[in-house]
Amino acid sequence: MADSVFLKVEFYLLIFFSLVLPAAIFATMLLKRALARSIVLLFGMLLLVLAGIDIVLLKKLAWLARTSLSSLDDGFFNSEMSLCLYLLPAFLGGVGTNVISHILIRHLREAEDKFDREQPGHWR
């Protein structure tokens, strides 16, 4: 058990970057009454980065599990179960992409409205 992947730093980093930090980001976005666009954009980009970090850590843990003596590690990180582990980074990446696109669409809509106010009658 001393050689187990579940006792490695990478596993605890995976927990932190997959669950703890995203939960803090989601809680901040949901509980704050007012957020600057730049902060929301930063949160969206951070979610994308966290998804990438999760994938790298999952690949590293799968490699460590293959070289581990523990069959539990290998069964968890190198089986069909590992596909379920990749759903969380996919979710984080999807939410991050949606948050970023929301900010961009809103900015473009406001820019178009400003153009329409400044140049009435101009062809869109």
N, C-alpha and C positions, 0 to 999 in steps of 0.2 A: 504494500500500500504506500510505502514511502516514495515509490517511483510513479505514483499516480498523477495523471494530468490535472486532477481536481485539486491538487496541492501546489500547483505551479502558479507563478505570478501572472502568467498569461490568462489563466482561467478567471482570476479575480479582476484583472483588467477588462475582460470580456463582460463580466457582470456589471462593472462600473460604467463602461461605455455603452452597454446595451440597455441597461435598465435604470440605473441611478441617475446618470446625467440626462438622458432623454426625459425621464419623469420630472426632473427639476425644470427642464425647458418647457415642457407641456404645462406644468403647474404655473409657471411664471406667465406664460401666454394666456392661460385661462383665468387666472385670478387677478391679474393687474387690470385696472380700469382703463388705463391709458398707456399706450406703448408707441414709441417713435417708430417710423417706418424703417429707419436704419437698424434699429434693434430687432424688429421682426425679420428683416432681410438677413441679419447676422444669425438669428436663430435658425432660419431656413438653411443657410449655408452650413451652419454647425451640425444640423441633422444629417446633411449629405456627407459631411466629413466623418461623422460618427458611424454612418452606415459603411463607409469604406474601411474604417478602422476595425469594425466588427468582422468584416469579411476577411481581412488580413489575419486577425486573431483566430478566427475559426479555422482557416487554412493551417496556421501554425499549430493549433491544438490538434488538428487531425493528424499532422505529421508526427507530433509528439506522442499521440495515442498509438500510432502504428509502431513506434519504436519502444513503447512502454511494455512492461511485462504484464500489466493488469489487463484482463480480458474485458472488464467493465468499461475501461476507457476506450478501447478499440470498438466495442459494441456501441458505444454512445456517439463517438465522433466519426466513425467510418462505416456507418450503416445507413439504412433508410431514415433513421432518426435524425441524422445530420441534415437532411433536407429541411426538416422542421426548424432547425436552428437558423437557417438562412432566411426564414420568413421575417424575422425581426429586422435585419438590415434592409430587406426589401420594403418593409413598412416605413422605416425611418427615412429611407431615400425617397419614397413616394410622398410622404408628408412634407419633407423638406422641399421637394420639387414643387408641390402645390403651393406652399407658402411663398416661395420665390416668385412663381408665376402670378400669384395674387398681387403681390407688390408691383410687379412689372405691368400687369394689366391695369391696375388702378392708376399708376403713374401715366401710362399712355392715354388713358381716358381723360385724365385731368389736363394733359398737354393738348389733346384734341379740343377739349372744351375751351381752353385758353386761346387757342388759335382761332376758333370760331368766334369768340368774343372780340378779339383784336381785329379780325378781318371778316366782318360780316359780308355775306354774299359771295365769298370766295368759294370756288368749287372744292369740295372735300376730296 
